[in-house]
Amino acid sequence: MFSDFNSLLLALFCLHLACQETEHTISQTTADYIDQGVSDLSTLDVDLAVDLGRDAELDQTLSSIEEDMSFSTPPRIEFCNDLSLTSKPWLNPDEEYQFGSIAGDFTVQTISGAWNLIENWSGCESFIFLVYFPDLRSNQTGVWVGDQLWESDVSMLLNGPENTHYFFISYEDDPQARSDRMINMHNRFIRSLNVGEELPTSRLHFVTDRATEIEGSVGEFFNTYLEFLFDPSSVVDLGDRGSAQAPLPFVFGIDRMQRWDSGGSLDEVVGQPMLWKMASYIAPFYNYISDTYERAENDHALEINLVDERLSERVFLKTVELPSQDKMEEYNTLEIDVSVTCPHQNVYACSEWDRIARISYCTDSECEQSFEIARWITPYWRRGERRWIWDASPFIPLLASGGNQSFRIELGPSWERATERDVKISLRLNTVSPSAKATATELAFKGGEFNETYNDRSSFSFNPPSDVDRVELVALISGHGQSAQDNCAEWCDHQHHFTLNGTALPTIQHEGMIGSVDGCAEASKQGVSPGQFGNWAPERAYWCPGLPVNLIRIDLSDYVMSGSENILEYRSTLGSDLDPRGGNVALSTYVVYYTP
């Protein structure tokens, strides 16, 4: 109906003027119906149309505006530009209210007035809902977890990204109780400010509507989930460990891609009270996932799908066709793109443990010999999507022959509970200039049980070609297991020592503080899924649950003797000098040659 954007804005402006003239009439008529107990708002709408004297042309205009709503609401581009964020257009919402579905418009009444999503749409913000539940237990003894949460420190919510809105909402049915709770929460934020700080009132919303009665998609989503939660068929069978009902939604969100997200658990440590500070890690993850999608859309890489389906299998082989050998010579970068989504409404139907996942290149179709090229650690129970794209360019020589190639994919151990998830894994080939290209990759050392025999290994010898420009040591390292003495090798400081031709190379050791209570939570801005139902937040040795294991790279060029045999030796210690004594070190170490 509208030929251009300006004509649509003009129509909206005219409607705005008409509404200004009849605002009191609308308000009064609505109040009358509320007093009469009318619940059918469609009847109210018909009567209002008569009261306001709307004619058929105005009805048609309103209908067209509703149809074109995705076009009619311009994003606040300047806000996004100021934060160097891309503004995304409004998407037409999905009809279903499930995690991962596209969210629709909503309006909340707050202690400061009404707030509407479309009217405030910028296209670069996320929206997190923090819910108070009164004590729903049949036996209300002891402290209620909902009260503990709402009494916890709120200050970290003020330190998060500026493109985040927080909505405090309540399930309480008493309007006065809700109002008092929201005023109290507002005042708590005021008291948490340092001298000279101001409250970011534009993105803190203290909602007086009951959660189930919020107008629009939020109320619908909340009610849909509660109906599911209390449906006996939603309970998940955990085998010999019993069954699990879906958790109460103390938090949920709409991410920057306009998708519903669960937000997950607000436990810092399993068994301890929920904390508001754990909600502060959600928004950085939303920014990360949005930026990851944007990067993938804009880097013009050749994408080769290894997997794109719903799977319950954990270990399997995939054969794909790469470009020809001649074409492969044009590429100098390789990235791994992994997206795994738990599609279930009940989080306990998701995969539950932090397992090693990996991709290995197979030298034959049966994968009798393989080389690990990527590793990540699966998260604990968590609904929704995690996606990572990371560099694996040192392994591009393994793929150089092109054509049909096979890969072994492990999404966890074959024996664990076979939960379904949506999996998309691809290789991304690209040409980046200027950049030296990896031309040969040789496996040097593997890990194993971190015990008294771990260092019983032979040296590795190599002789680089004469045209090599650079030589690198490339290592994948992660520690696992929890020995009684030292919690090795998941939680202990295992260090890795290499010598080349008798010269000690820089020691490889974990960067950070192993065991720090929120070390992995802080990595949500690098892609760790926040809100996992498990001890996801503390920092491990070289890894975090729900994150790829980074490649560690050491330039060997200054130590290599060109045209001669070079001897590389390796050993590992607990700390700087103690012998290994527990757990397992998953290690793959390679020597990689580069040419200009």
ZASELUM-450129 format. One record per residue: x, y, z of N, C-alpha, C, O in turn. Coordinates in steps of 0.05 Angstrom, whole numbers, plus 5000, padded with zeros to 4 digits. Example, Ala and Ser with C-alpha at 12.3 -4.5 7.8 and 13.67 -1.06 7.14 Angstrom:
526448865156524649105156526449345156528549345169
525749555142527349795143525850015157526850235161
END
This chain:
501749765000500050005000501750255000501150444986
503950255015505650495017507850474997509350284996
508050684980509950674958512850714968514650624955
513150854989515850904999515750945030513550955042
518050965041518350975070517151235081515851245102
517551465066516551715075513551725077512351835096
512151605057509251595058508251445082506151505094
509751225089508951075113509251235138507551225156
511451385140511851555164509751765166508751825187
508951875142506852075142504251965153502752095168
503551725145501151595154501251555185499351605199
503551465194503951425223503651695238502451705260
504651915226504552175239501652265241500852375261
500152225219497352305219495752145240494152265255
496351895242495051735263495751825291494051825309
498251915294499152015320497552265328496752285351
497152445308495552675314492652605322491552715341
491552415307488852335314488652215341486752265356
490652055349490651935375491052135397489852105419
492552355392492852565412490152685419489652735442
488552725398485952855403484052675419482252775433
484352415416482452225429483652075451482451875460
486052155461487452005481485751975507485551755518
484452185515482852175540480551985536479851825554
479251995512476951825507477751535508476351365520
480051465495481051185496481451095524480650875532
482851265539483551195567481051145583480850955598
479151335580476651315596475051065588474050925606
474851015562473250785553474550525563473050345571
477150505561478550275571477950235601477450005609
478150445616477650425645474850325650474350165668
472850425634470050335638469850035634468449895649
471149925613471049645608472349485630471449265637
474549585640475949445661474149425686473949225699
472749655692470949655715468649455711467749335730
467849415686465649225680466648935679465048755677
469348895681470348625681470448505653470548265650
470448665632470548565605473248435600475348565605
473348195590475948055584476348025554478547965546
474248065538474548025509475348285497473648465492
477948315491478948575481478048625452478048845443
477248405438476348455411473648615411473248775394
471948555432469448715435470149005442468949185431
472149035459473049305467473949455442473349695439
475449325424476449455400474249545382474349765371
472149385379469849455362468449705373467849895358
467949705400466549935412468250185410467250395406
470850155413472550385411472550505383472550745379
472350325363472250415336469850595331469950795317
467550515344465150675342465450935357464751155346
466550925382466851165398468651365384468151605385
470651275370472551455358471751535330472951715318
469651405320468751485293470651405271470851545251
472051185275473951095254472350995230470450845233
473051075206471750985182473250755169475350675179
472250655147473450425134476250485124478050305124
476650735115479350805105481450795127483650695122
480750895151482650885173483150595182485450525188
481150425182481550145188483550015168485249865176
483150085142484949975122487850065126489749915122
488150325134490750435139492150295162494450215161
490550245184491750105207492549825200494649735209
490949685184491549415175494149405159495749235162
494449605141496849615125499349665141501449555136
499049845161501349905179502149655194504549605197
500249505204500849255218502349065200504248935208
501449045174502748855156505548945149507348775145
506049205148508649305141510349395165512149555162
509649285188510949385213514049345212515549515222
514949135198517849095197519249315182521549365185
517649455164518749665148518249935161519650135155
516149955177515250215186516750325210516450565217
518350165223519650255247522650275242524050075244
523650515237526550545231528250505256527450605277
530350355254532050315278533550575285533950745269
534350585310535850815320538750775312540450705328
539250825286541850775275544150915290546250805294
543651165298545751315311546751185336549151195342
544951055352545750925376547650695370549650655383
546950535350548650305342551350405331553450285337
551250615315553750725304555650815326558050775324
554550945347556151035369557650805383559850845394
556450575383557650335396559050155376560049945383
559350255351560550095329559249825326560549615322
556549825328555049585324553249605300552349825293
552749375287551049375263548149365272547349205289
546549535260543649545265542249335248542549345223
540749155260539348955245536449025241535249145260
535148965219532349035215530548865232531248645241
528248975237526148825252525248585236524648615212
525048355248524248115235521348055242520448105264
519847935223517147855229517347615249518847425244
515847635271516147425291515047155283513247135265
516046945295514946675292512246655306511746805326
510646475297508046425311508346265336506646275354
510546115338510945945362512746095382514246275374
512546025407514046155428515945945440515445835462
518145895426520045695434522845825436523246025423
524645705451527345805451528545785423528345575410
529645995413530746005386528846135366529646205344
526246155373524346285355524746585355525946705373
523746715334523947005331521747135348519347075346
522647315366520847445385519247675371520147785351
516947735382515247945371515248195389516748205409
513448375383513248625398512048575426510648375430
512548745444511248735470511249015483512849195475
509549055502509349305517509249235547507749055555
510849375563510749335592510049595605510749815595
508649575627508049805644510149795667510549595680
511550015671513650025691513150245711511150395708
514750265731514450485751514950755738514350955751
516050755714516551015700514751065677514951265663
512850875672511050905649511250665630512550465636
509950685607509850465588512450455571513650665566
513250215563515550185545514749975525513849755532
515250035499514549855477517049795461518749965456
517249535453519649445439520049575411522149695406
518049565395518349675367518849975368520450075352
517550115386518050405388520950465396521950685390
522250275409525050325418527050145403529250105413
526250035381527949845367530349985354530050175339
532749885361535149995349536449795330537949865312
535849535334537049335317539749235327541049075313
540749335350543349245359543349185389545449175402
540949155401540749125430539648845437538448715420
540148765462538948525472537348585497537648805509
535548405504533548455525533448215544532847995535
534048265569534148045589532048085610531848305621
530547885616528347895635529047735660529747505659
528847875682529647765708527147745725525847945731
526547495734523847435744523847375773525547225783
521947485788521447405815519147215816517047265806
519646985829517546785835517146775865519146745880
514746805875514246755903514646455908514846295890
514846385933515446105941513145925931510945935941
513845745912511845565901512045285913510645105904
513745245932514144985944511744905961510445065974
511144645960508944545977509844546007508244586025
512444506011513544516038515444756040517744736033
514344976050515845226049517545266074517245456089
519445076077521345096100524045186089524745116067
525545336105528145436096527845676078525645766072
530145776069530146016052529345946024530145746013
527646126012526746085985528846195966529846425969
529546035945531746115926531046375912532846525905
528446415907527646665893528246915910529147115899
527846885936528547115954531547155955532447385956
533046935956535946965957536947115932538747275933
535847035909536647165884536047465884537747625878
533647535892532847815891534247985912534148235911
535447865932536948005952539948015946541448145961
540747895924543647885918544548155905542848315898
547148195903548248445894547548495865547748315848
546748745859545848815831547948965816547549025793
550149035829552049235817553249145791553749305773
553748885788555048785763553248825739554348825716
550648835743548848885720549349155708548649205684
550449345723551049615713553649625697554149815683
555249415699557849415686557849275659559949255646
555549175650555449025626555349205601555549455603
554949085578554849235553552649445553550449395563
553149665540551149885539548749815522546749955523
548949615505546749545487545049325499543949155485
544749335526543149125540540949265557541549445572
538549165554536349245572535749025591535648785584
535249105616534448915637531548985645530949205652
529848775645527048805654526648635679526848395678
525948765700525348625725522348585726520748775725
521548325727518648265727518048065749519847935760
515448045756514647885779512247715772510447795756
512147475783509947285780507847325802505747195802
508347505821506447555842503747655832503747815812
501547565844498947645834497947905847495948015838
499247995868498348235882499648475869502148505870
498048665857499248895844500949065862503049165854
500049105887501549275906504249145913506249285915
504248885916506748735922508748765899511148805903
507648755874509448785851510549065850512949105845
508849265854509749545853511849595875513949715870
511349495899513249535921515949405915518049515920
515749165903518249025897519949175876522349185878
518549285856520049425835521149685845523449765838
519749825862520750075873523250015891525150155890
523049805906525249725923527749645906529949715913
527249505884529549425867530749675854533249695853
529149855845530150105834531950255855534050345848
530950265879532550405900535150255907537150385914
535049995904537549845909539649915888542049935894
538849955863540650035842541850315849544250365846
540050495858541050765865543150745887545250875885
542650575907544650555929547250415920549250445934
547150265898549550125889551450305873553750235868
550550545866552150725850554450845866554250905890
556750875852558951025864558451325861556851405845
559951475876559751765875560251865846562251795834
558452025836558652135809557351965787557152065764
556551715793555251545774552351615772551051695791
551251565748548351595744547151335736548451165723
544651295743543251045736542451055707541251245698
543150835692542350825663539450765660538650545653
537750955666534850915668533650825641531550695641
534950885619533750815593533850515588532450415570
535550365603535750075598535249905623535849665623
534250035644533349885667530349925670529350155672
528849705670525949725670524749565692525249325694
523249695709522049575733519049545728517549735731
518249305721515649255709513549195730514049035748
511249325728509149285747506949095738505348995754
506949025712505148815702505948555715508248505721
503948385719504648105727505847975702505148025680
507847795707509347675685507447545664507947565640
505447415674503547275657501747455641500347365623
501647715649499747895637501148115620499848305612
503648085616505148285599504048275571503748055559
503448505560502148515533504248435512506448525512
503348265493505048195471506547945475505747765490
508847925461510347675459511447575486511747335491
512247765504513447675529511447525546512147315556
509047625549507047485564506347215551506047025565
506147215525505546965511507846755514507346525520
510246855512512546665515512646555544513046315548
512246735563512346655591510246445597510746245610
507746505588505546315593505946045579505345835590
506946065555507445815540509445635554509145395556
511545765565513545605579512445485605513045255612
510945645620509845545645507945315640507845125655
506345335618504545115611506144855606505444635614
508344895591510144665586511344555611511444315616
512344735628513644655653511944485670512844285681
509344555673507544415691506144185677504344055690
506744135652505643905638507243655645509643655640
506043445656507543205663509143085640511242965645
508243125616509643005593512343145588513943045572
512843375600515343525596517643415612519943485607
517043235631519143125649521042955632520142795616
523642975637525642825623526542585639527142615663
526642355627527642115639530642105638531842105617
531942105662534842095663535841815670538141785680
534241615665535141345669535341275699533441325714
537641155707537841065734538141305754538341265778
538241545743538441785761535741915765535542135776
533641785756530941895760529942065737530542005714
528442275743527242445722527642735731528242795754
527242915711527743195716525643375703525143355679
524343545719522543735709524043985700526144045710
522944115680524244365670524344565693522544585709
526444725694526844925715525045165712524145235690
524545305734523145555733524745765717527245765719
523445935702524946135686525546385702524246595699
527546365719528446605734529746815716529947045723
530546725692531646905672531046805645530946555640
530546975626530446905597531047165582531147385593
531447135556532247375541531447365512530547165501
531847595499531647625470534347725461535247945469
535747575445538547645438538547845416536447925406
540947925407541148125386540148035359539748195341
539747775356538647665331535647625334534347495317
534447745355531547755360530447475367528147415362
532147305377531347025384530946995414532347115430
528946835421528546775449530746595459531646415445
531746655483533846495495533146445524531946615537
534046225535533346145562534846305583533846335606
537246405576538946535597540246335615542546375624
538946105620540145885635540045915665538246045676
542045795677542145785707543646045717545446145703
542846135740544146365752545846275776546646445793
546446015778548245915799551145985791551945935769
552646085810555546115806556945855809558745785794
556045705829557045435835554645265841552845355855
554645025831552344845835551944805865553844745880
549444825874548744795902548845055918548045055941
549845265906549945525920547645705909546545645888
547045915924544746095916545246215889547546265880
543046275875543246425850544046715856543446815877
545446835836546447105839545747265814545947175792
545047525819544547705796547047735779546947765755
549447725792551847765776552147565754553447625733
551047325757551347125736549647205711550247115689
547647375715546147475692547747675676547147715652
549847785688551447985674553147855652554248005635
553347595652554947455631553347385606554447285587
550747435607549047355585549347545561549747455539
549247805567549348005545552047995529551948005505
554347955542556847935526556747695507557747705485
555347475516555047245498553247315474553747235452
551047465480549347545458550847715437550447685413
552547895447554148045428556047875413556447905389
557247685427559147495413557747345391558747335368
555447225397554147055377553147215353553247115330
552247455358551347635336553747705319553547705294
555947785331558347855316559447625300560547655278
559247385311560147145297558547095272559747035251
555947125273554347105249555047315229555247265205
555347555238555947775220558647735206558947775182
560647645222563247585210563047375188564247395167
561547155194561246935175559947025149560546935127
558047215152556647315128558347495110557847525087
560447605122561947815108564847735099566147885086
565747485107568547425101569047285074571247245067
566847215060567047115033568646855031569946805010
568646695052570146445052568546235036566046255033
569946035026568745805014567945615037569745525051
565445555040564445395062563845115052562345075033
565044925066564644635059563344505083564644475104
560844415080559444305102560344015107560443845089
561043965132561543685141559043565152558443325147
557443725167555043635180553043855180553744095184
550443795175548343985177545743835181544143795163
545243735206542943575212542543545242544243625258
540143435249539643365277540843095283540342895269
542443075304543942835310543742755339543442925357
543742495344544142385371546742235372547742175394
547942165349550542025348552642205360552542445359
554642075372556942225383559442205366560942395364
559941975354562341925339561641815312560241615310
562641945290561941845263563941955243565542145249
563941845219565741935197564042085177561742015172
565242285164564042425143566042465120568342535124
565142405096566842445072565642675056563242675049
567242865048566243095033568243145010570443055010
567243304991568943364968570043644971568543844973
572743664972574143914973574644014944574343854925
575444264940576244354914578644184903579844034918
579144214878581344054866584044134878584244344892
586043974873588744034884589744304875590844454890
589344364849590244624839588744854853589945064860
586144814857584645024871585445054900585545274910
586044834913586844844941589445004945589845114966
591145004925593645164927593145454930594845604939
590745554922590145834923589445924952589546164958
588645744969587745814996590045795016591645615015
590145995033592245995054591146005082592746005101
588546015085587346005112585145795113583745745094
584945665136582845475142581645545169583145575189
579045555170577645595195575645375200574545265181
575145315225573045125233570645275243570845455259
568345205233565745335240563945125252563044945238
563445155278561744955292559345095304559645295319
556944995298554545095311553044845322552444655307
552544845348551044635361548744755377549144935393
546344665372543944775385542444555399541844345388
541844605425539944425439537144545434536544765444
535444395420532844505412530644455433528344535428
531244325455529244235473528244455492529844625500
525744445499524644635519525544575547526044755563
525844315553526944235579529944205577530844035562
531444365592534344365590535544095596537644025586
534143935612535243675620535043465597535943245601
533843545575533943385551536343445534536843315514
537943645542540443715528542643535538542343385558
544943555525547343415534548243535560548143785564
549243375579549543465606552343515616552643635637
554443415602557143425613559043575595558643605571
561243665607563443795593565243575581567043485595
564743505556566243295543568143405522567743625512
570243245516571943315493570443265467569443045463
570443465450569443425422571743505403573343675410
571943375381574143425363573543345334571643195329
575143465316575043385288577843295281579843425287
577943055268580542945260580542895230578542795219
582642965216582942905188583842615185585742525198
582542465167583142185163584842155138584242275117
586841995139588541945116587341735097588241705075
585141605106583841405089580841405096580041525116
579241285079576341295083575341145108573241205118
576940955118576240815143577340945168576840865190
578941155164580141305185581941135204581841155228
583540965191585340805207587640975218588840905239
588241195205590141385215588941665213587741735193
589241825234587942085234589742295249591542215264
589142545243590642765256588542965266586843065251
588643025292586743215304587343495294589643595295
585243635283585543905273583844105288584244345285
582044015305580444205321579344065345578743825345
579144215367578044105392576444325406577144555407
574244245418572644415435571544255458571444005456
570644385478569444255501566444315502565644545501
564844105503561944145503561044275529562344235550
558944435529557944555554556344355570555444145560
555844425595553844285611551144345600550844485580
549044235613546244285604545844575597546244755614
545044635572544444905564542844905538543644785518
540445035539538845055515539945265497541545435505
539145255472539945455452542445385437543445165439
543445585423545745545405548345645416548445845430
550445495410553145595413554545575386554145375372
556045775379557345765353560045895356560446095369
562045765344564745865344566045835317565545645303
567646035310569346015285572146065294572746275306
573945885289576745925298578645825277578045655260
581145925280583245875260584345585262584945495284
584745455240586045205238587945195214588544985203
588945435207590645455183593145275183594045195162
594345215207596745045206596144765195597944615188
593544685192592844425183592044415154591144205144
592144635140591344645112593044465094592044365074
595644415101597144225084596043945084596343795064
594643865105593443595106591343565085590743335076
590043785077587843775058588743835029587043865011
591343875025592343985000591643834975591343954954
591343574977590743414953587843454942587243384920
586143574959583443634950581843384944582543164953
579543414930577843194923576443074948576043224967
575742824947574342694969576142654992578342534990
575342755016576942735040575042655063572742735064
576042495082574442395104575342515130577642585134
573442555148573942675174572442505196570242415191
573742485218572542355241571542575260573042745268
568942565267567742775283566842645309565442445309
567742765332566942675358565542895373566743115377
563042845380561543045395561242975424559543075438
563042795433562942695460563542395459563842285437
563742255481564241975481561841815470559541895474
562341595457560141445444558241315464556041245457
559141295489557541155509555641335525554041245540
555841605521554141775538551241785527550641695505
549441885544546641905537546242045510547142275507
544841915492544742015464542542225461540442165449
542942465471541042675468541342795439543442785427
539042895430539043015403539943305404539243455423
541343385383542043675380542243735350542843555335
541943985343542244075316545144155312546144325326
546544025293549344055289549944155261549044035242
551544365260552544455234555544505238556344675254
557144355222560044385223561044425195560344275177
562744625191563844665164566744755165567644855185
568044715143570744825138570445075122568845095104
572045285129571945535115574645595103576645635118
574845585077577345635063577345915052575346015041
579646055054579846325045582646395037584546235043
583046615024585646725017585946995029584547185023
587847015047588447275061591147365052593147215053
591347615043593847715033594547975048592748135054
597148015056599247815052599347615076598847695098
599847375070600047175091601646935081601146835059
603646845097605146605090603246365092601346365108
603746165076601945935076603345695088605645635082
601845545104602945295115603045095092601045055078
605344965088605744785066606344495075606244315058
606944455100607344185110606744175140607544365155
605443965149604743935177605543655186604643455174
607243635207608143375217607443335246607943515263
606243115253605543055280608042985296609642815287
608443115319610843065335610242905360611542705365
608242995376607742865402604742855408603143025399
603942645422601242615433601342615463603542565475
599042655477598942655506598242385516599042175504
596842375539596142125551595742145581595342365591
595741925595595441925624597642085637600042035632
596942275654598842455666599942325692599242405714
601642125688602741965710605741935708607042075692
606841745722609741715723610941625697613341655693
609341525678610441445652609941645630610641605607
608641875637607942065616610342165600610142195576
612542205613614942315600616742105588618942165578
615841855588617341645575616741645545615041505535
618141815530617641845502620141905487622142005498
620141855461622441905444622342185434620242315434
624642285425624842545412623642535384623242325373
623142775373622142785345624242935328625143145336
624842815306626842945288625443035262623642905252
626443265251625243365227627443525211629343625223
626943545185628943675168627343855149626243755129
627144115154625444295138626544315109629044315106
624844345090625744405062627144665061626744845078
628844705041630444945039628845195034629845415040
626445175022624945415015623045505038621345675033
623345385061621545455084622245735094624645805098
620145895098620446165108620246175139621546335152
618645995150618145995179617445715188616245555173
618245645212617545385224616145445251617145605267
613945305256612445345280612045085295611844865283
611945105322610844895338607944965344607345185354
606044785338603244835342602144615360602544375355
600844695382599944505402596944545409596144775413
595544325412592844325425593244185452594043955453
592544325474592944225501590444275518589444505518
589544075531587444105552587743885573588343655566
587443955598587743775620585043675630583143825632
584943415637582343295645582843095668585043005673
580643035682580842855705581343005730582243235730
580642885753580943015779582142825799580642685813
584742815799586042625817585642715846585242955852
585842525865585242585893587342775905586642935922
589842765895591942925908591943215898592143395914
591743255872592143515860589943615842590143825830
587743465839585543525820586643555792585743715776
588743385786589843385759588143215740586943015750
588143275715589543495703587643725695588443905680
585143705705583243915698583744175714583444395703
584644145739584844375756587744425765588044595783
589644295754592444335764594144475743593544475719
596344585752598144745735600144565722602544545730
599344425701601244265686602544435665601244575650
605244425664606844595646608244415626608744175631
608844525602609844365580612444485569612544725561
614544325569617244415563618344275538618244035535
619244445520620344345495623244445492623844675499
624944285481627644375474628044305445627244095435
629444475430630044435402633044455399634244665403
634244225391637144215387638644295413640644425412
637444215436638644265462637944535474638744585497
636544715459635844975470632944975479631144895465
632545075504629845075515628145285502629045515498
625745205494623845385482622145505505622145405527
620645725499618945835520617045625531615745475516
616845605558615045415570612145485565611345715566
610645275558607745315554606345265581606645055593
604945465590603345435614600745595612600545775596
598845515628596245635626596345935632597646025651
595046095614594946385619592346445633590146415623
592646535657590246585674590646465701592846405710
588446425715588546315742586746075744584346095746
588045835743586545585744584945575771586045615792
582345525768580645505792579345765800577645765818
579945985787578646245793575646205789574746095769
574046305808571246225809569646315784567746175777
570346535771568946635748570646655723569946805705
572946515723574746535700573446465674573946605654
571946245673570546165648568046335643567346385620
566746435664564546615661565346865646563946975629
567746965653568747205640569247165611569247355595
569546905602570046845574567446825558567446745535
565146905570562646905554562947095530561647045510
564547295533564947485510566647355488566847475466
567847125494569346975473567746735464568646585447
565346695474563646485464562846265484561446075476
563746285509562846085529559846135534558946355539
558245915532555445935536554845995566555445825583
553646225573553146285601550646125610549046045594
550446095636548045975648547945675644545745565645
550245535641550145245639549345135667550045245687
547844915666546944785691549144595700548844355697
551244705711553544555720555644755729555244995728
557944655738560144835747561744945724564044885720
560345105708561545205683563345455688565145505672
562845605709564145865712567045855720568546025710
568045665737570845665745572745595721572045455703
575145705723577145675701578645415703579545345725
578845275681580345025679583145065668583845285660
584644845667587344845656587144835625586744615614
587445065612587545095583584745075570584645055545
582545075584579945045571577645145589578045185613
575345175576572845245589570645075577570745015553
568645005593566244865582564845045562564045265568
564344945538563045095518564845295503564045515497
567345205497569245385483571245205468572044995478
572145295444574345155431576945175447577345355462
578544975443581244975455583145115436583345035412
584345325445585945495427588545355418589645195433
589345405394591945325385594145485399593945735400
596145355409598445485420600745465399601345255390
601945695392603845705370606445835379606446055391
608645705374611245815381612945815355613245615342
614146045349615846065326618545935331619946015350
619245735315621745595319623945685300626145585300
623345885283625145955261627946015270629845945257
628246155293630846235303632446005314634846025319
631045775319632445545332632945325312634445135318
631845345288632045125268634545145253635445365245
635844915248638244895231637244805203636544575199
637344995184636444945157638244735143640644755145
637044545130638544345115639744125132641243965122
639044125158640143925176637943795192635743905193
638543575205636543445222636343605248638343685260
633843655256633243805281631943605300630243445293
632643635326631643455346629943615366630843795379
627343535367625443665386624743465408624143235403
625043555433624443395456622243525473621943765473
620743355487618443455503618143305529618543055530
617443455550616643335575614743525589614543765581
613243425608611343595623611743555653612643345662
611043765668611343755697608843865710607244015698
608443795735606443925752607744165764609644145779
606644405758608144645766610644655749610644565726
612644775760615144815744616944575745618644545727
616744395766618744195768617843925780619443745783
615343895787614343645799613543445777612743525755
613743195784613042985765610042975761608543035779
609142885737606242845733605042655753606442455761
602642705762601442525782598442525782597242575803
597142485759594242455759592842575736593742785725
590642445728589042555706590142485679591642305676
589242645659589942595632590442865618588943055622
592542875601593043115585592543035556593942875544
590443165545589843125516591643325501591243565502
593543215486595543385472596043275444596443035440
596043455425596943405398598843625391598143865390
601343555384603443755378604543705350605143475343
604743915335605643895307607944095302608244295315
609544025282611444205270610444285243609744115226
610244545238608944645213610944825198612244995210
611144785172612844945155611145145139608945085130
612345385135610945595120612745695098615245715101
611545765075612945895053611546155046609146175051
612946345036611746605029609446585009608246785002
END
